[in-house]
Amino acid sequence: MNKIKSLLTGKYILWIVLAIPGALGTINYIKGQLDYNMMMHMTGEFAGRFLAISLIATPIALMFPKSRITRWLVRNRRFFGVSAFAYTLLHTIFYLMEYPFSQILTEAPELTILTGWIAFFIFIPLAITSTDTAVRKMGPAWKKLQRWVYLAAVMTFAHWALLGLQGDHASMGAALFHFVPVMVLQVYRVWKQRVEMKRD
């Protein structure tokens, strides 16, 4: 029974669950059942959603330190972070496949697009160094590198929200829905950690 429980709550099942939306979406796109806009919406939203989950793990752990769900979330936050990159990569691939390279270069300096590219390129080293081996080898430098995720989150939010200002009102609502709680919880995290430091 314990082996079954470990299997069902293990990282491999989690990887499969996190990959299902992207795999199904890609298959349906190939079949012609999903168009480009739907794929961009789906991949972008899951990227933002998984990034948000990875960022709220620590603040929630500070609020509910004895919760099993909290401990599970903290233990698996790297998986959500890597999944955020995977969906960002898929999002980028579909974008690159849809438009000619000349148009992509022309659009790159636009703030809506530029913020997306900045987030994407920040994600790359974070994803590459997400393994246990990298954590051990890099030591304290690993945490310093991982702090860049906050800039990636800001750029992701800006990219998403700016799409809303261009007329995609659903993007603005989704960006606010996913990232306002992250911002509030991060403010709480900073406050809580400072309070604890003063006590020490």
N, C-alpha and C positions, 0 to 999 in steps of 0.2 A: 504493500500500500504506500509506504514512504517513497519507494522508487517511482511509482506512478505519479505521486504528488510532486516529486522533484522534477520529473519530466515535464509535467503540465505547467509548472511554474518556472521552468528553466529558461535560459537565454535563447535556446534554439526555437522553442515555441513562440517566444516573444518576437524573434526575428521574422518568423513566418507571418505572424499576425500583422506586424508593422509593414511587411512587404505586400500583403494581399491587395490593398487598394491600388498600388502602383502597377502590380502585375495584371490585375483585372482591367484596369484602365487602358494599359498598353495593348492588351489583347483585343479589347473592344475597339480601340482606335484602328488597329490593323484590319479588323473586320469591317470597318466603316460605320460602326455603331456610335462612335464618339467623334466629334469634329475637333479641330485644333483648339478652338476657344474653350471647349469643355475640358480638354486635357490640360491646358494652361491653368485654368481655374482650379482643377482638382489637384494637380501637382503643387501649385503655389500654396493652396490652402493647407494641404497636409504638411508641407515644409514648415509653414508658419506655426501650425498647430503643434507639431512635434518639438519645434524649437521652444515654443512657449512652455510646454510640459517640462522640458529639460531645465528651464530657467526657474521654474517655481518650486522645484524639488527642495532646495536648501531652505528657502523661507518657510515653506510648509513644515519642514522638519523642525525648525525652530519653534513653530507654533504648537505642533503636536509631536513631541519627541518620542512618545511611547506608542504611537500608532503603527500597526503592522503595515498598513498601506503606505504610510510615510516612509518607513524603512525600505520597503520594496521600491518606491519611487526613487529614493536616493541611490539605492544599489544599481538601478537600471537607467539612471539619467543619461549615461554615456550612450546607451543604445538609442534613446530618443534623439540625442544630439546627432549621432551618425545617420539616423533615419532622416532627420531634417536635411542633412547634406545630400543624402541619396535622392530625395524628392526635389531638392534644389537643382541637382545635376540633371535629373530627368526633365525638369521644367526648362532648363537651359538647352538641353539637347533638342527638345521639340521646337524651341524658339529658333535655334540655329538651322534646323531642317526646313523651317517654314519660309524664311526670307533669304534673299540673295545676300552674299557677304558685303556687297557695297552698301546695301540698305542698313545692315547691322552696324557697320562702321559709322554711317551718317547719324544713326539714332543714338549711338553710344554716349555722346556728351550730354544728351538730354537728361535732366535731373531724375526723371522717373525711371529711366533705363540705367543711368549711371549708378544709382543707389543699389539696384539689383546686382550689377556687376561687382561692386565693392563687396557686398555681402557674400557673393559666390566665391570670390578669390580669398576672402578671409576664412571661409569654411574649409577650403582645401587643406591647409596645414593642420587645422584643428581635427579634421577627419583622419588625416594620415597618422597623427600622433595619438589617436584615441585608444590604441591597444595597451594592454597591461605591460608589454615589453617596453613601449615608449615611455610609459609612466615611470618605470623603474630606471631606465637609462637616463632620462632627462632630469629626474629628481625635482628640486624646487623650480627649475626652469619650466617644467610642464605646466604648473599652475599659472605662471606668468603668461605663458602662451595662451592658455585657455581663457584668460580674462578678455582676450580679443573677441570672445563670443558676444560680449555686451555691445561692442561696436557693430558686429554683424547683426545683432538683434535690432539695433536702432536703424540700420540701413534697410533691413527687411521690412520693418514697420513703415519707414518712409516710402519705400518702393510700393508697398501695398496701398498705403493711404493716398499717395500721389496719383495712383491709377483712379482712385475715387474722385479726385479733383478734376480728372479728365473726362468725367461723365459716367464712370463705372461705379455707381453709388453702392452696389453690393460690396465692392472691394473696400471702400471706406468703412462700412459697417463691420465687415469681417476683421479688418485690421484693428479697429478699436476694441472689438469683442475679445480678440485674442491677446492683445498687448497691453491694454489698460490694466487688467489684473496683474500682469507681469511687472509693470512699472510700480504699482502699489505695493506688491509683495517685496520687490527689491528695495524700496524705500524702508519697508519694515525690517528687512534683513540687515541693512546698514545700521539702522537705529538700534536694533536688538544686539548686534555684535558690539557696538560702541558701549552700550549699557553694561554688557558683560565684561568688557575690558576694564571699565572704570571700577567695577566690583573687585576685579582681580588686583 
